[in-house]
Amino acid sequence: MSLNVKRQKIARLKSGKKPRLLDLFAGCGGLSLGFDLEGFDPVCAVELDPLAAQTHAMNFFKNCSEAERELHAKPRDIVKTEPSDLISELGLGNTRTAVDVIIWGPPCQAFARFGGTKLRKVAELPAKGLL
């Protein structure tokens, strides 16, 4: 990050504006909620599950227009989503200055769609105090 970008962000924060938050693997917004309660501004999220993405949008963009909320409710694949495309699509301005903080809560391997075999293995363990 360039010195100029850092200065712009610091000046923005010193003017009393909230730090802008990007939530990756956002789910319905549990991490976003915690940061929101501490004074951060969730401005965008990336979530693959359509229902979770829609819930996140309803939780954090309920005061936006329906069209804007629909943009935030769009499920996005973290692997295929380019930062510049996300920032542009949501109308957040310059990619370098649009977000101040990035948080993420990657899925627990035992509960991710591709981790189902791990759940079966845990369920098959003998009940000898191993769990």
Secondary structure, DSSP 8 states (H G I E B T S, - for coil): --HHHHHHHHHHHHTT---EEEEES-TTSHHHHHHHHTT-EEEEEE-SSHHHHHHHHHHH-TTS-HHHHHHHHS---TTT--HHHHHHHTT---TTTS-SEEEE----TTTSGGGHHHHHHHHHS-TTT--
